[in-house]
Amino acid sequence: MRILPLLLTVALVWALNHRFANKPAFGMLFSPQHGFWVHAEPVGAGAATAQLSLPELKDSASVWLDERMVAHIFVRNDYDAYYVQGYIHASNRLWQMELQTHAAAGRLSEILGEGLLAYDRLKRREGMVYAAEQAVKAMDADPVSKLITGAYADGVNAYIKTLRERDYPLEYKLLGYAPEPWTKLKSALLIKYMAYDLASTGDDIAYSNARQRFGKDIFNQLYPDWPDVIAPIIPVGTPFAAASLKAVPPPDSLVTAGIGAFRPGSRPDPDNGSNNWAVAAVKTKNGAPILANDPHLTLSLPSIFYEMQLSTPDANMYGVSIPGAPGLIIGFNDHIGWGLTNGYMDVLDYYTMEFRNGKSEYRFNGEWRKADMRVEEIRIKGREPYLDTVAYTVWGPVLYDPGFGGEGFGNGYLAMRWTAHDASNELLSLYRLNRAKNYADFTGALSIWSSPAQNFLFAGKQDGIAIWQNGKHPLRWKDQGKFVMPGGDSTFAWQGYIPMSENPHIHNPAQGFVQSANQHPADSTFPYRMFGYYTLFRGLQLQERLGSMQNITPEDMMRLQNDNTNRLAVSAVPFLADYVMPAKLTAAQRPYWEMLFQWDGVASPDSKAATVFNLWWEQLNTRIWRDEMPLKDSLAWEMPTPEATLYWLMRDSAMWFVDDIRKPAR
């Protein structure tokens, strides 16, 4: 009997120090010396000073943390600036940095298990690592970007080297693995992950299905290029020079047949959106321009951004960075301020492919061409690695095939052409933008930017205000990019890119302000075809509010950023009121009806009317479209935007889509 307690103790120690499935090793997790206890922070500790010995530094450096724990970094050269930035990022956000880059690279199965295998396969087939590899080549080809990305990686790794196992961030202990060294490829993966988040929307399959089912005329009403009302980034009526390039369509540029109940890509979340604007000195109370930026990226904890200051003898910049990449994304220096919102330009197209001999050869221009075969080894926690072979074509990787999602469109092959796969150096663009002293420097920095396309806002002490819808925009003919195209014909390729100097932009407009809220970059007189997934109402609200404001103060801008007016509701409620039959409302319904039609359209947090409207509109939209676009086939369809639905109803309230085709009575 004496041996039984010993055996139980041994078994308990063994169990507490081993992982079961995806559960942590609870012995290590609760260990007083190594567990989560060591991550507790002292309450009311006050200010402290620490001296660190970092041998890679070229000169002395100092970091001051203010009352909000924002890091202010003071150094004597560029290498040290980005070395310290990497160190600071890692000391606060190491787990976030590694998780994001594992997600981008399709490596989550390594730490989270086989439940993430499908996700990892998708990321490999989207060519995320391939895209990052092309970016690293571009970075290393330039001495400045080579230096800053190398310095940043050195700083991250300097912090990782200070960690003992007991110091690992809590998430590593929960999942039972250790941080791995940082590389330039990881920083490039982060940039490509941002490109995926902001510039990977593609409704080619859904649009192909809709045009096949409804015909060209109805399709154009369902998904119009231009809404009935428009408030573009470049003001209506702005003259544009003639295009220096022209895309020539092939003789028979017909849409391909409908693809079926599978739709890769998706529209942006309609509840997401970003805004920025700048007002000229003539409209402000103190005679200086004001710039405001409100980027609404995916909500996360911790935030995707990291606020900080970087100061060298040659530059002093303040703003927000993204942990994992050197430099500042949005901010200001001693001379200018800059801001970004997403452009929502469609820069991703799909092509149907014909293969033989497995995936080794594909037909292109009447001949069989060898595909570049990339074997992806996906390591999986707790089991053998999974090998997936991705074929690369002249367009790019084959995203879907009979072994992965291809059954949704007849066991076919679908390749993708995406600007983010091209070699690019966005980090060099940001480096120059951070140091820009005037409008010429600003535009010079933008000339390097590729993807994702952004609305770059400018305000300078000397050069006023400006905005550019900037990035690599494919040169395409009308409707190219809306529909799936035949991948065996080179005439369906992009015919270059819109020259950067001809991207939509304006400098010191007569209206005294510039603004963007993910809407159309320009009106229909713009000489190039720029297809995208644009919104309307936030831009319309900004245009009207800024146009009426004078003697503007920063406090006015803060109030404008908190403007919760729902312009869809403002437009829709008076119109829809004509179709409500009050006599048929119950006693319980009537107070809500009265509340809704007395509402001012402001969606304050405590507004019941805002909730009623949102529920009403959602149900109305679903009832109008779901009989023609059934929910069971939802992957094959993309319902029209709220503004397209509203303005069609305003033009023709008896439009035939209002009738439910599943019921005999109209």
Disulfide bonds with the S-S distance in Angstrom:
none
